[in-house]
Amino acid sequence: MAGGPRGRRLNPPRRQRRLHPVTTKPPLTESLALPRRLALLLPLAALPGCNGSAQAQRGLPDFADLAESVLPAVVSIQVTSREESEPRRPADRRRGRGEHLVQGAGSGFIIEPSGIIVTNGHVVGNATRVVVTTQDGAEYPARVMGVDELTDLALVKITAPAPLAAVSLGHSAQMRVGQWVMAAGNPFGLGGSVTAGIVSARGRDIGAGPFDDFIQTDAPINPGNSGGPLFNMAGEVIGINTAIYSPSGASAGIGFAVPSDLARPVIEALIRGGRVERGWLGVSVGDAEEQGRGRRGAVIMGVERNSPAARAGLRQGDLVTALNGEAVATSRALVRGVAVLPPGETVRLTLLRGGRQQEIAVQIGRRPGEG
């Protein structure tokens, strides 16, 4: 979006946060504020063609049993966070910036009966106070167990007097374009709500970060749905709702969810230790085809000083074609392949240098800022 439209992510606090620019991508809605008042909504019966018998005649699925079974594990999250405010008048500038409290709301789902809840990092990342409301109306103070900014995932923990209803993660890789899904959450702060649609695309790169691999759905997702689950028809969570495309700030029929297969190792790492450690080479890379090389792979565009790549002898212009014998077709594939490796592990990179193939051993480092 450098020079193009900007995007936004579903975020309950009022102040809006920008994503990094992305070229040739539609605008995404980030940091959507909960409205101060709700627009007048027409009752469903007033809309033409909206009646149950017509739906049944068309052979569309009935989501009632699914909703009843999973909603007890879906929660609403209320957050209080501190944000800096700019001085209102030039004379106030000598007093410096002030702080004010911002109220927001998001969604989440219980992944462990002990009270561990999955949500988005941008929902609770800056929160000074978090309160979780379960489907039966009970409220619990919550503590943030950990946040992973690169996937925008977070865990919070509540303590309840008895085991809580929980849902499990499914396998997002098994989802096909056109299959039915159901989103659940806390849109506009209204509490437990569900919407239905289909998987409209997979593997979407929306420019949010290096691990973009979003499920796209036309199930209506709105501000406050951040962190809520996207279910398959078996009641398994196959995505965590994170962002929408929206010129208006409300649902335009294109929503994005973090796939469960990407979320699973992040959630497990946050449960174990409250943080995610990722492997790191210390290179900037580009796609070979974009560089006109006529080969598939990741072109080394730059090497950081004193990085694992520099110590191993990688050079600008090297074309990486495989990682531990597994083909590397794109720069994104190399970044992801290295990121899932534990720091300290030695890997084998296959590359082309000056038209000749060779292999280089590299000891993976720890991604800066992660431990």
Backbone torsions as a table, in degrees:
resi	resn	phi	psi	omega
1	MET	NA	12.6	175.7
2	ALA	-59.8	115.8	-176.3
3	GLY	79.2	-0.3	-177.7
4	GLY	-118.3	-159.9	-177.0
5	PRO	-68.4	149.2	178.3
6	ARG	-95.0	162.4	-178.5
7	GLY	-125.6	164.7	179.3
8	ARG	-137.7	153.8	179.5
9	ARG	-114.7	153.1	-178.5
10	LEU	-63.7	111.9	-177.1
11	ASN	-145.1	127.5	-177.2
12	PRO	-68.4	-36.2	-178.0
13	PRO	-59.9	156.5	-171.4
14	ARG	-74.4	-35.8	-178.0
15	ARG	-70.2	136.0	-174.4
16	GLN	-97.3	134.2	-176.3
17	ARG	-109.5	133.8	-175.7
18	ARG	-88.5	145.6	170.4
19	LEU	-84.4	165.8	174.4
20	HIS	-67.2	145.0	-179.8
21	PRO	-59.3	144.6	177.7
22	VAL	-136.8	136.8	-180.0
23	THR	-88.2	150.7	174.8
24	THR	57.5	24.7	177.7
25	LYS	-114.7	145.0	176.8
26	PRO	-69.4	160.8	179.7
27	PRO	-65.7	137.2	178.6
28	LEU	-112.6	146.0	-177.1
29	THR	-96.2	119.3	-178.4
30	GLU	-123.8	152.4	173.8
31	SER	54.9	45.7	-178.2
32	LEU	-74.2	129.0	-179.5
33	ALA	-81.2	144.8	171.3
34	LEU	-68.6	131.6	-176.3
35	PRO	-67.8	152.0	179.0
36	ARG	-75.6	-21.5	175.2
37	ARG	-144.1	152.7	-179.2
38	LEU	-91.9	139.9	174.2
39	ALA	-70.2	152.7	178.1
40	LEU	-66.1	124.3	-178.4
41	LEU	-104.6	133.5	175.8
42	LEU	-72.4	139.2	174.6
43	PRO	-63.9	150.3	-177.2
44	LEU	-56.2	-38.8	-176.6
45	ALA	-64.6	-21.5	-177.9
46	ALA	-81.1	-10.6	-179.1
47	LEU	-87.1	137.4	-176.6
48	PRO	-63.9	135.1	174.1
49	GLY	79.0	5.6	-178.0
50	CYS	-97.9	89.3	173.4
51	ASN	-147.1	150.6	-173.1
52	GLY	-61.7	-40.6	-175.9
53	SER	-65.3	-39.9	178.9
54	ALA	-64.3	-37.6	178.6
55	GLN	-63.3	-45.1	-179.6
56	ALA	-63.2	-38.4	-179.7
57	GLN	-64.7	-30.2	180.0
58	ARG	-81.1	-4.1	178.4
59	GLY	76.9	20.9	178.3
60	LEU	-76.0	152.1	-177.4
61	PRO	-69.9	153.5	174.5
62	ASP	-100.3	119.8	-175.4
63	PHE	-94.1	5.9	-172.9
64	ALA	-62.8	-47.9	-179.3
65	ASP	-64.6	-39.9	178.6
66	LEU	-62.8	-47.3	-179.8
67	ALA	-61.0	-43.4	-179.1
68	GLU	-62.2	-35.5	-176.0
69	SER	-78.6	-30.6	-173.6
70	VAL	-103.4	-23.0	-175.5
71	LEU	-59.1	-32.4	177.1
72	PRO	-59.0	-19.4	179.8
73	ALA	-96.8	-1.7	-179.7
74	VAL	-96.6	133.3	-174.7
75	VAL	-124.1	158.7	170.4
76	SER	-101.3	143.0	-177.4
77	ILE	-123.5	123.2	175.6
78	GLN	-106.4	132.9	-176.8
79	VAL	-127.1	148.1	170.1
80	THR	-120.9	128.4	179.9
81	SER	-135.7	157.2	178.0
82	ARG	-99.7	134.1	177.0
83	GLU	-131.1	145.3	178.4
84	GLU	-75.5	143.0	177.8
85	SER	-117.6	142.2	178.2
86	GLU	-75.6	148.0	175.1
87	PRO	-59.2	140.7	-177.2
88	ARG	-77.5	-31.5	-176.7
89	ARG	-127.6	153.6	178.6
90	PRO	-54.2	-35.4	-178.9
91	ALA	-66.7	-22.2	-178.8
92	ASP	-78.9	-10.9	-171.9
93	ARG	-64.6	-30.0	179.3
94	ARG	-69.1	-16.5	178.3
95	ARG	-83.5	-11.5	179.7
96	GLY	82.0	-177.3	-179.5
97	ARG	-75.2	150.9	174.3
98	GLY	-109.3	179.1	177.8
99	GLU	-126.8	146.6	174.2
100	HIS	-141.5	157.0	-178.7
101	LEU	-87.6	139.0	178.9
102	VAL	-121.6	130.5	177.4
103	GLN	-97.5	140.2	178.6
104	GLY	-148.0	173.8	-179.8
105	ALA	-146.9	147.8	177.4
106	GLY	-148.1	-162.6	-176.6
107	SER	-132.9	169.6	176.8
108	GLY	-169.2	178.5	176.4
109	PHE	-145.7	146.9	-177.3
110	ILE	-80.7	121.8	-178.0
111	ILE	-102.3	-20.5	177.7
112	GLU	-133.3	135.1	179.7
113	PRO	-58.0	-19.6	178.9
114	SER	-72.3	-9.0	175.9
115	GLY	111.9	18.3	176.4
116	ILE	-85.7	128.8	-172.2
117	ILE	-123.9	135.6	176.1
118	VAL	-95.5	137.7	175.1
119	THR	-151.3	-170.5	176.0
120	ASN	-88.1	147.8	176.3
121	GLY	-63.8	-35.9	-177.4
122	HIS	-74.9	-8.4	175.2
123	VAL	-78.8	-44.4	-171.6
124	VAL	-117.7	-2.0	-172.5
125	GLY	-58.0	-36.0	-178.8
126	ASN	-109.5	15.6	-173.7
127	ALA	-74.9	139.2	171.3
128	THR	-96.8	-17.8	178.1
129	ARG	-149.3	133.8	179.7
130	VAL	-129.1	129.9	176.6
131	VAL	-126.1	130.6	-179.3
132	VAL	-107.7	133.2	176.0
133	THR	-114.5	123.2	-179.9
134	THR	-86.3	173.4	-173.9
135	GLN	-60.5	-29.4	-179.3
136	ASP	-85.0	5.3	176.7
137	GLY	92.2	-2.9	179.6
138	ALA	-73.0	139.1	179.7
139	GLU	-110.7	138.9	-179.3
140	TYR	-135.9	134.7	169.6
141	PRO	-67.5	145.9	-176.3
142	ALA	-129.2	151.8	172.6
143	ARG	-115.7	146.5	179.9
144	VAL	-81.8	120.1	-179.9
145	MET	-81.4	-32.9	-178.4
146	GLY	176.3	154.9	179.8
147	VAL	-133.6	135.9	173.6
148	ASP	-115.7	105.0	-174.0
149	GLU	-66.9	-32.7	-174.4
150	LEU	-69.2	-27.9	175.5
151	THR	-108.5	-1.2	-179.6
152	ASP	58.3	40.9	178.0
153	LEU	-116.6	151.1	179.0
154	ALA	-150.0	157.7	173.5
155	LEU	-121.0	139.0	170.6
156	VAL	-125.5	158.5	-175.2
157	LYS	-128.5	132.7	172.7
158	ILE	-121.0	159.1	177.5
159	THR	-117.2	116.0	-179.2
160	ALA	-112.8	157.7	-177.7
161	PRO	-70.4	-15.2	-179.0
162	ALA	-145.4	159.9	177.6
163	PRO	-56.1	143.0	-176.0
164	LEU	-100.4	155.0	173.6
165	ALA	-64.0	137.9	-178.0
166	ALA	-136.1	157.9	175.5
167	VAL	-120.5	163.2	-176.9
168	SER	-114.3	159.7	176.7
169	LEU	-82.0	135.8	173.3
170	GLY	-95.7	-166.8	-178.7
171	HIS	-109.0	104.8	-176.4
172	SER	-65.4	-26.3	-179.4
173	ALA	-63.9	-20.3	-179.2
174	GLN	-84.8	-9.4	-179.2
175	MET	-75.5	141.0	179.8
176	ARG	-115.8	149.8	175.6
177	VAL	-60.2	129.8	-178.9
178	GLY	103.1	-11.8	179.2
179	GLN	-78.5	149.5	-178.9
180	TRP	-72.3	144.2	174.0
181	VAL	-141.5	160.1	177.6
182	MET	-130.8	128.9	176.7
183	ALA	-99.7	143.2	178.8
184	ALA	-135.2	149.8	179.1
185	GLY	166.1	-149.6	-168.4
186	ASN	-126.0	57.8	-175.6
187	PRO	-64.9	134.4	178.7
188	PHE	54.3	23.6	179.3
189	GLY	73.0	17.0	-176.0
190	LEU	-82.2	-9.6	-178.8
191	GLY	89.6	-169.4	-171.8
192	GLY	-47.6	108.3	-179.8
193	SER	-136.2	151.2	176.2
194	VAL	-128.4	149.0	172.1
195	THR	-137.8	156.7	-176.4
196	ALA	-127.7	154.3	176.9
197	GLY	-173.2	-156.2	179.9
198	ILE	-126.1	164.3	168.2
199	VAL	-73.2	115.5	-176.6
200	SER	-97.6	-15.6	174.8
201	ALA	-168.4	162.8	177.0
202	ARG	-130.9	159.6	175.5
203	GLY	66.4	32.3	-178.0
204	ARG	-73.6	132.4	172.2
205	ASP	-104.9	109.5	-177.0
206	ILE	-106.7	10.1	176.1
207	GLY	78.1	17.7	-179.9
208	ALA	-80.4	-25.4	-178.3
209	GLY	174.7	-179.9	-174.7
210	PRO	-70.6	-12.6	-177.0
211	PHE	-110.3	22.3	177.4
212	ASP	-58.7	124.6	177.0
213	ASP	-159.8	47.4	-165.6
214	PHE	-73.2	147.5	164.9
215	ILE	-82.1	130.6	175.9
216	GLN	-102.0	135.9	-179.2
217	THR	-138.0	154.0	174.1
218	ASP	-100.0	6.9	171.8
219	ALA	-62.7	126.6	-176.9
220	PRO	-57.6	123.6	178.2
221	ILE	-127.7	133.8	-173.0
222	ASN	-133.7	171.8	175.5
223	PRO	-52.5	133.2	-174.6
224	GLY	100.7	-17.8	176.5
225	ASN	-80.0	-7.6	-179.1
226	SER	-52.4	129.5	177.2
227	GLY	86.9	-5.2	-179.8
228	GLY	-78.2	161.6	-176.1
229	PRO	-85.6	151.0	169.1
230	LEU	-113.3	117.1	-172.6
231	PHE	-100.0	147.1	164.0
232	ASN	-85.4	178.9	-174.6
233	MET	-72.7	-9.5	176.1
234	ALA	-91.0	1.7	179.7
235	GLY	82.1	17.3	177.1
236	GLU	-98.3	144.9	178.2
237	VAL	-79.2	116.6	178.4
238	ILE	-110.9	2.1	176.7
239	GLY	-166.6	156.9	175.4
240	ILE	-116.1	115.4	-173.9
241	ASN	-64.8	129.1	-170.3
242	THR	-131.5	-40.4	-172.5
243	ALA	-147.8	160.2	176.0
244	ILE	-134.8	154.6	165.9
245	TYR	-90.0	125.0	-176.5
246	SER	-162.1	111.3	172.0
247	PRO	-67.9	-25.1	-173.7
248	SER	-99.1	-18.1	-175.0
249	GLY	100.9	-9.8	176.9
250	ALA	-115.9	179.2	-175.4
251	SER	-61.9	130.1	173.5
252	ALA	-116.0	14.0	176.3
253	GLY	88.8	10.3	175.5
254	ILE	-132.6	107.4	178.8
255	GLY	-120.9	159.7	-176.6
256	PHE	-129.1	136.4	-179.0
257	ALA	-128.8	140.5	174.5
258	VAL	-68.6	123.9	-177.8
259	PRO	-63.7	145.0	-178.9
260	SER	-62.8	-32.5	-179.9
261	ASP	-66.9	-31.1	174.5
262	LEU	-77.8	-35.2	-176.5
263	ALA	-74.8	-31.9	-171.8
264	ARG	-55.2	-54.6	-179.7
265	PRO	-65.3	-29.0	177.2
266	VAL	-67.0	-45.6	179.1
267	ILE	-61.8	-44.1	179.6
268	GLU	-62.0	-40.5	179.3
269	ALA	-66.9	-40.2	178.7
270	LEU	-66.2	-35.8	176.9
271	ILE	-66.1	-41.2	-177.3
272	ARG	-68.5	-46.3	-172.0
273	GLY	-142.4	5.2	176.9
274	GLY	79.0	5.7	178.8
275	ARG	-154.2	163.8	179.5
276	VAL	-116.5	126.3	175.4
277	GLU	-103.0	127.8	-178.2
278	ARG	-121.4	150.0	176.1
279	GLY	-72.1	157.4	-173.6
280	TRP	-151.0	135.6	176.1
281	LEU	-99.4	-38.7	-175.9
282	GLY	89.8	42.3	178.7
283	VAL	-131.4	156.0	165.4
284	SER	-105.0	139.4	-171.8
285	VAL	-134.1	158.6	175.3
286	GLY	-138.4	166.3	179.4
287	ASP	-79.6	137.1	-176.6
288	ALA	-62.1	-41.2	-177.6
289	GLU	-63.5	-34.7	178.6
290	GLU	-69.5	-21.1	-179.8
291	GLN	-93.7	2.5	177.4
292	GLY	71.5	27.0	-177.8
293	ARG	-82.0	-16.5	-178.5
294	GLY	76.5	7.5	178.2
295	ARG	-131.2	154.5	176.6
296	ARG	-92.1	138.9	-179.4
297	GLY	157.2	-170.1	179.8
298	ALA	-114.7	120.8	179.5
299	VAL	-88.0	128.7	176.2
300	ILE	-75.0	113.8	-178.4
301	MET	-92.7	-24.9	179.8
302	GLY	-165.7	152.8	-179.4
303	VAL	-127.0	126.3	179.8
304	GLU	-75.1	144.8	177.8
305	ARG	-63.4	142.7	176.4
306	ASN	58.8	20.0	177.3
307	SER	-88.0	166.7	175.0
308	PRO	-54.9	-39.4	179.7
309	ALA	-64.6	-42.2	179.9
310	ALA	-64.4	-42.4	-179.5
311	ARG	-66.3	-28.8	-179.6
312	ALA	-84.4	-9.9	177.6
313	GLY	92.8	15.9	175.4
314	LEU	-67.0	146.9	-175.9
315	ARG	-128.7	156.5	172.7
316	GLN	-60.2	133.7	-179.0
317	GLY	98.5	-15.3	175.2
318	ASP	-61.1	141.9	177.7
319	LEU	-110.8	107.2	180.0
320	VAL	-82.3	123.9	-177.0
321	THR	-114.0	-14.2	-179.6
322	ALA	-155.8	150.3	176.3
323	LEU	-125.2	114.2	-175.4
324	ASN	51.9	39.4	176.9
325	GLY	85.6	-9.0	178.7
326	GLU	-91.6	129.4	-176.5
327	ALA	-59.7	139.3	175.5
328	VAL	-112.8	112.1	-175.5
329	ALA	-94.3	-26.0	-175.5
330	THR	-140.4	165.3	176.5
331	SER	-63.8	-37.8	178.7
332	ARG	-62.7	-37.7	178.8
333	ALA	-64.4	-37.2	177.8
334	LEU	-67.5	-45.8	-179.9
335	VAL	-59.5	-46.0	-179.6
336	ARG	-68.5	-40.1	-179.8
337	GLY	-62.3	-38.3	178.0
338	VAL	-74.2	-37.8	-175.0
339	ALA	-62.3	-32.5	-176.9
340	VAL	-80.9	-6.5	-179.2
341	LEU	-85.2	144.9	178.5
342	PRO	-72.9	138.7	176.2
343	PRO	-56.2	139.3	-179.0
344	GLY	99.6	-17.4	179.8
345	GLU	-76.3	142.0	177.4
346	THR	-96.2	129.3	-177.6
347	VAL	-121.2	165.7	-179.0
348	ARG	-113.5	117.1	177.4
349	LEU	-100.6	129.0	172.8
350	THR	-97.9	127.9	-176.4
351	LEU	-144.1	163.4	173.1
352	LEU	-109.0	128.5	178.2
353	ARG	-135.1	118.3	-178.1
354	GLY	61.8	31.0	178.9
355	GLY	83.2	-2.4	-179.2
356	ARG	-112.4	137.7	179.8
357	GLN	-83.5	139.4	174.7
358	GLN	-152.0	166.6	179.6
359	GLU	-120.6	140.4	-179.4
360	ILE	-129.8	133.0	175.7
361	ALA	-88.8	132.6	-178.9
362	VAL	-130.7	130.1	172.4
363	GLN	-87.5	117.4	-176.2
364	ILE	-64.9	137.1	176.1
365	GLY	-98.3	-178.4	177.4
366	ARG	-96.5	131.9	-178.7
367	ARG	-57.7	129.2	-178.9
368	PRO	-54.7	140.4	178.8
369	GLY	87.1	-1.7	-179.6
370	GLU	-119.0	80.4	178.0
371	GLY	89.1	NA	NA
